[in-house]
Amino acid sequence: MNASPHNLRCTECGACIAPEAVNSNFRCPACNGLYEVVYPWSSVVRSSVTAGHPAGSDSNLPNPSALRWLWQERRTSTLAIDQSGVWRFRDLFPILKNAENAVTLREGNTPLYELPRCAEIAGIDWLLAKHQGMNPTGSFKDTGMTAALSVAAERGFQWVACASTGNTSAAMAAYAARAGLRSIVFIPEGKIAWGKLSQSMDYGALTIQLKTDFDGCMNILGELVKRFPIYLLNSVNPYRLEGQKTPAFEIVEQLDWQVPEHIIVPGGNLANSAALGKGFTELHQLGLISHTPKISVIQAEGANPLYRWFIDSNRVMRPVTADTRATAIRIGNPASWRKAASIIDELGGWCEQVSEQEIALAKAQIGAEGVGCEPASAVTLAGLKKLVALGKVTREERAVLILTGHTLKDSQYTIDYHRNELLTAAEAAQATPLQQTQHAALRKPPVVLDADPDVVLRTLEEHMNVSKSVQPA
Ligand code: F0G
Protein backbone atom coordinates (compact mmCIF):
# COMPACT_ATOMS: atom_id res chain seq x y z
CA MET A 1 0.00 0.00 0.00
CA ASN A 2 1.02 3.62 -0.68
CA ALA A 3 3.00 5.22 2.21
CA SER A 4 0.43 8.03 2.37
CA PRO A 5 -2.75 6.21 1.38
CA HIS A 6 -4.93 9.32 1.44
CA ASN A 7 -4.93 13.04 0.67
CA LEU A 8 -7.20 15.94 1.48
CA ARG A 9 -9.04 17.64 -1.38
CA CYS A 10 -10.70 21.03 -1.03
CA THR A 11 -14.38 20.61 -1.93
CA GLU A 12 -14.50 24.22 -3.19
CA CYS A 13 -11.36 24.80 -5.31
CA GLY A 14 -10.22 21.19 -5.75
CA ALA A 15 -6.69 21.79 -4.35
CA CYS A 16 -5.19 18.55 -3.04
CA ILE A 17 -2.83 18.50 -0.04
CA ALA A 18 -0.99 15.89 2.01
CA PRO A 19 -2.72 15.17 5.34
CA GLU A 20 0.13 16.70 7.38
CA ALA A 21 -0.19 20.01 5.52
CA VAL A 22 -3.69 20.82 6.73
CA ASN A 23 -4.38 23.98 8.79
CA SER A 24 -5.51 23.64 12.40
CA ASN A 25 -8.98 24.90 11.41
CA PHE A 26 -9.28 22.42 8.50
CA ARG A 27 -9.96 25.22 6.03
CA CYS A 28 -8.31 25.62 2.65
CA PRO A 29 -5.91 28.61 2.85
CA ALA A 30 -6.75 29.60 -0.71
CA CYS A 31 -10.57 29.65 -0.61
CA ASN A 32 -11.62 28.80 2.98
CA GLY A 33 -13.39 25.67 1.67
CA LEU A 34 -13.74 22.40 3.59
CA TYR A 35 -11.71 19.31 2.74
CA GLU A 36 -12.75 15.78 1.93
CA VAL A 37 -10.56 12.71 2.27
CA VAL A 38 -9.56 11.11 -1.05
CA TYR A 39 -7.76 7.81 -1.61
CA PRO A 40 -5.65 6.47 -4.45
CA TRP A 41 -8.72 4.66 -5.72
CA SER A 42 -10.94 7.79 -5.58
CA SER A 43 -9.31 9.33 -8.65
CA VAL A 44 -9.18 5.96 -10.42
CA VAL A 45 -12.88 5.52 -9.76
CA ARG A 46 -13.69 9.02 -10.93
CA SER A 47 -11.82 8.75 -14.21
CA SER A 48 -13.00 5.20 -14.98
CA VAL A 49 -16.62 6.07 -14.18
CA THR A 50 -16.49 9.22 -16.35
CA ALA A 51 -14.80 7.30 -19.14
CA GLY A 52 -17.63 4.79 -19.04
CA HIS A 53 -15.53 1.87 -17.80
CA PRO A 54 -17.12 -0.30 -15.14
CA ALA A 55 -15.65 0.42 -11.72
CA GLY A 56 -13.71 -2.58 -10.52
CA SER A 57 -11.83 -3.24 -13.75
CA ASP A 58 -8.70 -1.49 -12.42
CA SER A 59 -6.34 -3.46 -10.20
CA ASN A 60 -5.97 -0.44 -7.82
CA LEU A 61 -9.62 -0.71 -6.88
CA PRO A 62 -10.81 -2.76 -3.93
CA ASN A 63 -12.65 -5.81 -5.22
CA PRO A 64 -16.39 -5.67 -4.30
CA SER A 65 -16.91 -9.41 -3.67
CA ALA A 66 -13.72 -9.66 -1.64
CA LEU A 67 -14.77 -6.68 0.47
CA ARG A 68 -18.24 -8.10 1.17
CA TRP A 69 -16.68 -11.38 2.23
CA LEU A 70 -14.04 -9.71 4.40
CA TRP A 71 -16.54 -7.45 6.17
CA GLN A 72 -18.75 -10.44 6.92
CA GLU A 73 -15.78 -12.50 8.16
CA ARG A 74 -14.69 -9.78 10.59
CA ARG A 75 -17.99 -10.13 12.43
CA THR A 76 -16.72 -13.33 13.98
CA SER A 77 -13.33 -11.89 14.96
CA THR A 78 -12.36 -11.09 18.56
CA LEU A 79 -10.18 -8.11 17.54
CA ALA A 80 -11.53 -4.76 18.79
CA ILE A 81 -11.21 -3.10 15.37
CA ASP A 82 -13.11 -5.96 13.75
CA GLN A 83 -15.88 -5.79 16.35
CA SER A 84 -16.32 -2.07 15.67
CA GLY A 85 -19.10 -1.46 13.15
CA VAL A 86 -16.99 1.42 11.84
CA TRP A 87 -13.47 -0.06 11.62
CA ARG A 88 -14.86 -3.29 10.18
CA PHE A 89 -15.09 -1.23 6.96
CA ARG A 90 -11.60 0.29 7.33
CA ASP A 91 -10.59 -0.80 3.82
CA LEU A 92 -12.68 2.11 2.52
CA PHE A 93 -11.13 4.67 4.85
CA PRO A 94 -7.42 3.89 5.34
CA ILE A 95 -6.74 7.07 7.33
CA LEU A 96 -4.39 5.63 9.98
CA LYS A 97 -0.77 4.64 9.46
CA ASN A 98 -1.48 1.65 11.65
CA ALA A 99 -5.08 0.44 12.07
CA GLU A 100 -4.16 -0.85 15.52
CA ASN A 101 -4.02 2.78 16.68
CA ALA A 102 -7.81 2.97 16.33
CA VAL A 103 -9.54 4.19 19.49
CA THR A 104 -12.77 2.25 19.61
CA LEU A 105 -15.71 1.68 21.94
CA ARG A 106 -17.15 -0.94 19.50
CA GLU A 107 -19.33 1.74 17.91
CA GLY A 108 -21.61 1.11 14.94
CA ASN A 109 -23.41 -2.22 14.50
CA THR A 110 -26.63 -0.32 15.14
CA PRO A 111 -30.04 -1.88 14.46
CA LEU A 112 -32.26 -1.23 11.45
CA TYR A 113 -35.79 -1.35 12.84
CA GLU A 114 -39.04 -1.65 10.91
CA LEU A 115 -41.59 1.02 11.84
CA PRO A 116 -44.88 -0.35 10.43
CA ARG A 117 -47.17 2.03 12.35
CA CYS A 118 -45.12 5.10 11.47
CA ALA A 119 -45.13 3.89 7.84
CA GLU A 120 -48.93 3.78 7.90
CA ILE A 121 -49.11 7.22 9.50
CA ALA A 122 -46.77 8.63 6.83
CA GLY A 123 -48.72 6.89 4.04
CA ILE A 124 -46.08 4.46 2.76
CA ASP A 125 -45.81 0.66 2.79
CA TRP A 126 -42.32 0.16 4.20
CA LEU A 127 -40.34 2.31 6.61
CA LEU A 128 -37.11 1.56 8.43
CA ALA A 129 -35.15 3.40 11.10
CA LYS A 130 -31.38 3.16 11.37
CA HIS A 131 -30.99 3.80 15.09
CA GLN A 132 -27.70 5.61 15.53
CA GLY A 133 -28.75 6.43 19.09
CA MET A 134 -27.71 2.84 19.89
CA ASN A 135 -24.04 3.82 19.70
CA PRO A 136 -21.89 3.76 22.89
CA THR A 137 -22.53 7.38 23.90
CA GLY A 138 -26.05 7.41 22.47
CA SER A 139 -25.62 9.23 19.16
CA PHE A 140 -24.28 8.90 15.63
CA LYS A 141 -21.33 11.11 16.61
CA ASP A 142 -19.46 8.05 17.87
CA THR A 143 -19.02 6.75 14.32
CA GLY A 144 -17.20 9.93 13.29
CA MET A 145 -15.41 10.47 16.56
CA THR A 146 -13.72 7.06 16.59
CA ALA A 147 -12.20 7.93 13.20
CA ALA A 148 -11.07 11.52 13.83
CA LEU A 149 -9.93 11.03 17.41
CA SER A 150 -7.82 8.06 16.33
CA VAL A 151 -6.06 10.38 13.87
CA ALA A 152 -5.46 12.90 16.69
CA ALA A 153 -4.02 10.18 18.93
CA GLU A 154 -1.83 8.72 16.17
CA ARG A 155 -0.43 12.17 15.42
CA GLY A 156 0.48 12.68 19.06
CA PHE A 157 -1.89 15.50 20.05
CA GLN A 158 -2.40 15.95 23.81
CA TRP A 159 -5.53 18.10 23.60
CA VAL A 160 -8.70 17.79 21.51
CA ALA A 161 -11.61 20.23 21.35
CA CYS A 162 -15.04 20.81 19.89
CA ALA A 163 -17.99 23.19 20.00
CA SER A 164 -21.19 21.28 20.41
CA THR A 165 -24.93 21.20 20.92
CA GLY A 166 -24.18 18.26 23.21
CA ASN A 167 -23.72 15.02 21.33
CA THR A 168 -20.37 15.75 19.70
CA SER A 169 -19.01 16.79 23.09
CA ALA A 170 -20.29 13.60 24.75
CA ALA A 171 -18.69 11.45 22.05
CA MET A 172 -15.43 13.39 21.99
CA ALA A 173 -15.07 13.30 25.78
CA ALA A 174 -15.60 9.54 25.84
CA TYR A 175 -13.15 8.72 23.05
CA ALA A 176 -10.57 11.16 24.41
CA ALA A 177 -10.83 9.46 27.80
CA ARG A 178 -10.30 6.05 26.16
CA ALA A 179 -7.18 7.34 24.43
CA GLY A 180 -5.86 9.17 27.50
CA LEU A 181 -6.11 12.59 25.80
CA ARG A 182 -7.35 15.81 27.41
CA SER A 183 -10.54 17.25 25.98
CA ILE A 184 -12.18 20.66 26.08
CA VAL A 185 -15.77 21.25 25.03
CA PHE A 186 -17.59 24.50 24.32
CA ILE A 187 -21.33 24.35 24.68
CA PRO A 188 -23.97 27.08 24.60
CA GLU A 189 -25.00 27.81 28.18
CA GLY A 190 -28.49 26.58 29.04
CA LYS A 191 -29.17 25.41 25.48
CA ILE A 192 -28.24 21.72 25.61
CA ALA A 193 -30.02 18.72 27.11
CA TRP A 194 -28.87 17.67 30.59
CA GLY A 195 -28.14 14.10 29.57
CA LYS A 196 -25.50 15.33 27.13
CA LEU A 197 -23.94 17.84 29.53
CA SER A 198 -23.66 15.12 32.18
CA GLN A 199 -21.82 12.86 29.76
CA SER A 200 -18.96 15.24 29.03
CA MET A 201 -18.44 15.72 32.77
CA ASP A 202 -18.65 11.97 33.40
CA TYR A 203 -15.96 11.32 30.78
CA GLY A 204 -13.68 13.95 32.31
CA ALA A 205 -13.75 16.77 29.75
CA LEU A 206 -13.05 20.37 30.62
CA THR A 207 -16.59 21.61 29.99
CA ILE A 208 -17.00 25.29 29.20
CA GLN A 209 -20.49 26.73 28.96
CA LEU A 210 -20.23 29.89 26.87
CA LYS A 211 -22.81 32.64 27.12
CA THR A 212 -23.64 32.41 23.43
CA ASP A 213 -25.23 29.98 20.98
CA PHE A 214 -23.63 27.07 19.08
CA ASP A 215 -22.54 29.35 16.26
CA GLY A 216 -20.83 31.65 18.80
CA CYS A 217 -19.06 28.63 20.36
CA MET A 218 -17.73 27.66 16.91
CA ASN A 219 -16.30 31.16 16.43
CA ILE A 220 -14.46 31.10 19.76
CA LEU A 221 -13.05 27.65 19.07
CA GLY A 222 -11.93 28.75 15.61
CA GLU A 223 -9.77 31.40 17.29
CA LEU A 224 -8.48 29.03 19.97
CA VAL A 225 -7.14 26.40 17.55
CA LYS A 226 -5.03 29.07 15.85
CA ARG A 227 -3.31 29.93 19.15
CA PHE A 228 -3.00 26.61 20.99
CA PRO A 229 -1.80 23.16 19.78
CA ILE A 230 -5.22 21.58 20.02
CA TYR A 231 -6.85 19.17 17.58
CA LEU A 232 -10.26 20.32 16.31
CA LEU A 233 -12.88 17.59 16.31
CA ASN A 234 -15.91 19.38 14.90
CA SER A 235 -17.28 18.01 11.66
CA VAL A 236 -15.20 20.47 9.61
CA ASN A 237 -12.56 17.83 10.38
CA PRO A 238 -12.90 15.60 7.28
CA TYR A 239 -11.92 12.43 9.18
CA ARG A 240 -15.17 12.69 11.15
CA LEU A 241 -17.07 12.17 7.91
CA GLU A 242 -15.03 9.08 7.05
CA GLY A 243 -16.44 7.36 10.12
CA GLN A 244 -19.89 8.84 9.63
CA LYS A 245 -20.10 7.42 6.11
CA THR A 246 -20.01 3.83 7.43
CA PRO A 247 -23.69 3.63 8.47
CA ALA A 248 -24.37 3.77 4.69
CA PHE A 249 -22.35 0.54 4.39
CA GLU A 250 -24.21 -1.01 7.31
CA ILE A 251 -27.62 -0.11 5.90
CA VAL A 252 -27.05 -1.85 2.56
CA GLU A 253 -25.34 -4.79 4.25
CA GLN A 254 -28.34 -5.14 6.59
CA LEU A 255 -30.62 -5.09 3.53
CA ASP A 256 -28.61 -7.82 1.81
CA TRP A 257 -27.05 -5.22 -0.54
CA GLN A 258 -30.42 -3.87 -1.66
CA VAL A 259 -30.56 -0.07 -1.85
CA PRO A 260 -33.50 1.79 -0.27
CA GLU A 261 -34.95 4.62 -2.37
CA HIS A 262 -34.76 7.33 0.30
CA ILE A 263 -32.60 8.21 3.26
CA ILE A 264 -34.04 10.93 5.50
CA VAL A 265 -31.55 12.80 7.69
CA PRO A 266 -31.94 15.63 10.25
CA GLY A 267 -29.92 18.71 9.32
CA GLY A 268 -27.96 20.83 11.83
CA ASN A 269 -24.35 21.64 11.01
CA LEU A 270 -25.01 19.52 7.89
CA ALA A 271 -22.07 17.13 7.93
CA ASN A 272 -23.98 13.92 8.50
CA SER A 273 -26.06 14.13 5.33
CA ALA A 274 -22.83 14.82 3.42
CA ALA A 275 -21.05 11.88 5.10
CA LEU A 276 -23.83 9.42 4.31
CA GLY A 277 -23.93 10.73 0.75
CA LYS A 278 -20.17 10.14 0.42
CA GLY A 279 -20.63 6.62 1.76
CA PHE A 280 -23.37 5.66 -0.69
CA THR A 281 -21.58 7.34 -3.59
CA GLU A 282 -18.35 5.43 -2.92
CA LEU A 283 -20.22 2.13 -2.64
CA HIS A 284 -21.78 2.83 -6.01
CA GLN A 285 -18.52 3.90 -7.64
CA LEU A 286 -16.81 0.76 -6.39
CA GLY A 287 -19.57 -1.44 -7.76
CA LEU A 288 -20.84 -2.60 -4.35
CA ILE A 289 -24.36 -1.27 -5.02
CA SER A 290 -26.23 -0.79 -8.30
CA HIS A 291 -27.45 2.78 -7.65
CA THR A 292 -27.53 5.44 -4.94
CA PRO A 293 -30.53 6.37 -2.78
CA LYS A 294 -31.92 9.89 -2.61
CA ILE A 295 -30.85 11.77 0.52
CA SER A 296 -33.30 14.32 1.92
CA VAL A 297 -32.49 16.69 4.76
CA ILE A 298 -35.08 17.90 7.28
CA GLN A 299 -34.60 21.00 9.45
CA ALA A 300 -36.58 22.52 12.29
CA GLU A 301 -38.53 25.64 11.22
CA GLY A 302 -36.59 27.74 13.75
CA ALA A 303 -33.18 26.58 12.49
CA ASN A 304 -33.73 26.29 8.76
CA PRO A 305 -30.94 27.96 6.76
CA LEU A 306 -30.59 25.05 4.33
CA TYR A 307 -34.35 24.91 3.77
CA ARG A 308 -34.33 28.67 2.96
CA TRP A 309 -31.43 28.14 0.57
CA PHE A 310 -33.30 25.23 -1.06
CA ILE A 311 -36.47 27.22 -1.79
CA ASP A 312 -34.60 30.41 -2.78
CA SER A 313 -34.57 30.73 -6.58
CA ASN A 314 -31.18 32.53 -6.33
CA ARG A 315 -29.83 29.80 -4.05
CA VAL A 316 -28.17 32.20 -1.58
CA MET A 317 -27.21 30.88 1.88
CA ARG A 318 -28.19 33.28 4.64
CA PRO A 319 -27.40 32.30 8.24
CA VAL A 320 -30.30 32.60 10.69
CA THR A 321 -30.56 33.07 14.46
CA ALA A 322 -31.56 29.57 15.43
CA ASP A 323 -34.23 28.56 17.90
CA THR A 324 -35.82 25.14 18.38
CA ARG A 325 -36.47 22.74 21.26
CA ALA A 326 -34.63 20.14 19.19
CA THR A 327 -31.45 21.60 20.70
CA ALA A 328 -29.12 19.22 18.83
CA ILE A 329 -29.94 21.01 15.57
CA ARG A 330 -30.21 24.55 16.96
CA ILE A 331 -27.68 25.84 14.42
CA GLY A 332 -28.07 28.94 12.28
CA ASN A 333 -24.79 29.02 10.35
CA PRO A 334 -24.03 25.43 9.32
CA ALA A 335 -20.37 24.84 8.47
CA SER A 336 -20.95 21.99 6.02
CA TRP A 337 -23.93 23.41 4.14
CA ARG A 338 -22.21 23.30 0.74
CA LYS A 339 -21.35 19.63 1.15
CA ALA A 340 -24.95 18.81 2.13
CA ALA A 341 -26.35 20.94 -0.68
CA SER A 342 -24.20 19.07 -3.24
CA ILE A 343 -25.35 15.71 -1.92
CA ILE A 344 -29.02 16.71 -2.14
CA ASP A 345 -28.49 17.89 -5.71
CA GLU A 346 -26.26 14.99 -6.82
CA LEU A 347 -28.42 12.25 -5.34
CA GLY A 348 -31.73 13.94 -6.14
CA GLY A 349 -33.08 14.47 -2.63
CA TRP A 350 -35.18 17.24 -1.13
CA CYS A 351 -35.11 19.62 1.83
CA GLU A 352 -38.04 20.29 4.15
CA GLN A 353 -38.71 22.13 7.39
CA VAL A 354 -41.00 21.02 10.22
CA SER A 355 -42.65 22.88 13.10
CA GLU A 356 -42.18 22.34 16.84
CA GLN A 357 -45.61 20.75 17.03
CA GLU A 358 -44.83 18.38 14.15
CA ILE A 359 -41.52 17.37 15.75
CA ALA A 360 -43.22 16.63 19.10
CA LEU A 361 -45.90 14.53 17.40
CA ALA A 362 -43.40 12.56 15.32
CA LYS A 363 -41.21 11.90 18.36
CA ALA A 364 -44.20 10.51 20.28
CA GLN A 365 -45.18 8.36 17.28
CA ILE A 366 -41.69 6.86 17.03
CA GLY A 367 -41.67 6.33 20.80
CA ALA A 368 -45.04 4.58 20.61
CA GLU A 369 -43.39 1.95 18.36
CA GLY A 370 -41.07 1.10 21.25
CA VAL A 371 -38.05 2.65 19.58
CA GLY A 372 -37.69 6.18 20.95
CA CYS A 373 -35.28 8.89 19.87
CA GLU A 374 -34.26 12.42 20.76
CA PRO A 375 -36.25 15.37 19.34
CA ALA A 376 -33.74 16.22 16.58
CA SER A 377 -34.03 12.67 15.23
CA ALA A 378 -37.83 12.89 15.08
CA VAL A 379 -37.70 15.62 12.42
CA THR A 380 -37.09 12.75 9.98
CA LEU A 381 -40.58 11.26 10.43
CA ALA A 382 -42.20 14.71 10.51
CA GLY A 383 -40.36 15.52 7.27
CA LEU A 384 -41.20 12.20 5.64
CA LYS A 385 -44.92 12.95 6.06
CA LYS A 386 -44.36 16.16 4.08
CA LEU A 387 -42.27 14.43 1.41
CA VAL A 388 -45.06 11.87 0.92
CA ALA A 389 -47.69 14.64 0.73
CA LEU A 390 -45.54 16.41 -1.91
CA GLY A 391 -45.14 13.18 -3.92
CA LYS A 392 -41.35 13.18 -3.35
CA VAL A 393 -41.63 9.77 -1.67
CA THR A 394 -44.23 7.39 -3.14
CA ARG A 395 -46.13 4.66 -1.28
CA GLU A 396 -44.13 1.71 -2.62
CA GLU A 397 -40.70 3.34 -2.17
CA ARG A 398 -38.53 2.23 0.73
CA ALA A 399 -37.42 4.95 3.11
CA VAL A 400 -34.90 4.85 5.96
CA LEU A 401 -35.03 7.41 8.78
CA ILE A 402 -31.67 8.13 10.39
CA LEU A 403 -32.46 8.32 14.11
CA THR A 404 -29.42 10.20 15.27
CA GLY A 405 -29.80 10.20 19.05
CA HIS A 406 -31.16 8.11 21.93
CA THR A 407 -34.42 9.08 23.67
CA LEU A 408 -32.66 9.30 27.07
CA LYS A 409 -30.46 12.14 25.82
CA ASP A 410 -33.32 14.55 26.45
CA SER A 411 -35.83 12.95 28.80
CA GLN A 412 -37.06 16.38 29.99
CA TYR A 413 -38.51 17.01 26.53
CA THR A 414 -40.39 13.71 26.64
CA ILE A 415 -41.73 14.35 30.15
CA ASP A 416 -42.85 17.87 29.24
CA TYR A 417 -44.61 16.53 26.13
CA HIS A 418 -46.56 13.87 27.99
CA ARG A 419 -47.51 16.32 30.74
CA ASN A 420 -48.73 18.67 28.01
CA GLU A 421 -46.24 21.31 29.15
CA LEU A 422 -44.02 21.36 26.08
CA LEU A 423 -45.75 23.43 23.43
CA THR A 424 -47.06 26.97 23.77
CA ALA A 425 -50.77 27.49 23.15
CA ALA A 426 -49.93 29.12 19.82
CA GLU A 427 -47.79 26.13 18.75
CA ALA A 428 -50.43 23.64 19.83
CA ALA A 429 -53.08 25.60 17.92
CA GLN A 430 -51.16 24.95 14.68
CA ALA A 431 -52.09 21.26 14.86
CA THR A 432 -54.71 20.06 12.37
CA PRO A 433 -57.77 18.27 13.85
CA LEU A 434 -56.14 14.93 12.92
CA GLN A 435 -52.88 15.91 14.63
CA GLN A 436 -54.80 17.03 17.72
CA THR A 437 -56.47 13.62 17.94
CA GLN A 438 -53.09 11.95 17.46
CA HIS A 439 -51.50 14.05 20.24
CA ALA A 440 -54.39 13.25 22.59
CA ALA A 441 -54.07 9.51 21.95
CA LEU A 442 -50.30 9.53 22.39
CA ARG A 443 -49.91 11.58 25.57
CA LYS A 444 -49.33 9.33 28.56
CA PRO A 445 -48.76 11.54 31.60
CA PRO A 446 -47.85 9.72 34.81
CA VAL A 447 -50.77 9.18 37.19
CA VAL A 448 -50.29 9.60 40.95
CA LEU A 449 -52.65 7.41 43.01
CA ASP A 450 -53.19 6.19 46.55
CA ALA A 451 -51.70 2.74 47.12
CA ASP A 452 -55.13 1.09 47.02
CA PRO A 453 -56.00 -1.73 44.55
CA ASP A 454 -59.59 -0.48 44.10
CA VAL A 455 -58.37 2.98 43.16
CA VAL A 456 -55.86 1.49 40.74
CA LEU A 457 -58.49 -0.78 39.17
CA ARG A 458 -60.94 2.11 38.73
CA THR A 459 -58.25 4.15 37.01
CA LEU A 460 -57.39 1.21 34.76
CA GLU A 461 -61.04 0.86 33.73
CA GLU A 462 -61.33 4.57 33.03
CA HIS A 463 -58.17 4.36 30.97
CA MET A 464 -59.50 1.40 28.96
CA ASN A 465 -62.65 3.37 28.13
CA VAL A 466 -60.61 6.38 27.05
CA SER A 467 -58.36 4.17 24.90
CA LYS A 468 -61.42 2.67 23.17
CA SER A 469 -62.87 6.08 22.40
CA VAL A 470 -59.67 7.26 20.67
CA GLN A 471 -59.11 4.06 18.64
CA PRO A 472 -59.12 4.84 14.93
CA ALA A 473 -62.30 3.70 13.16
N1 F0G B 1 -29.17 14.82 15.31
C1 F0G B 1 -28.51 14.89 16.47
C2 F0G B 1 -28.99 14.07 17.61
C3 F0G B 1 -27.37 15.72 16.58
O1 F0G B 1 -26.70 15.77 17.73
C4 F0G B 1 -26.98 16.49 15.47
C5 F0G B 1 -25.81 17.38 15.54
C6 F0G B 1 -27.71 16.36 14.28
C7 F0G B 1 -28.80 15.53 14.24
C8 F0G B 1 -27.34 17.11 13.05
O2 F0G B 1 -26.23 16.56 12.42
O3 F0G B 1 -24.84 18.60 12.40
O4 F0G B 1 -24.26 16.66 10.98
O5 F0G B 1 -26.26 18.05 10.45
N2 F0G B 1 -25.22 17.67 16.62
C9 F0G B 1 -23.96 18.42 16.71
C10 F0G B 1 -23.39 18.36 18.09
C11 F0G B 1 -23.99 19.73 16.08
O6 F0G B 1 -22.66 19.27 18.50
O7 F0G B 1 -23.64 17.38 18.78
P1 F0G B 1 -25.34 17.51 11.50
Boltz pocket constraint, residues with backbone or C-beta under 6 A from the ligand:
constraints:
  - pocket:
      binder: B
      contacts: [[A, 139], [A, 141], [A, 163], [A, 164], [A, 165], [A, 166], [A, 167], [A, 168], [A, 169], [A, 235], [A, 266], [A, 267], [A, 268], [A, 269], [A, 270], [A, 271], [A, 272], [A, 273], [A, 328], [A, 329], [A, 374], [A, 376], [A, 377], [A, 404], [A, 405]]
      max_distance: 6.0
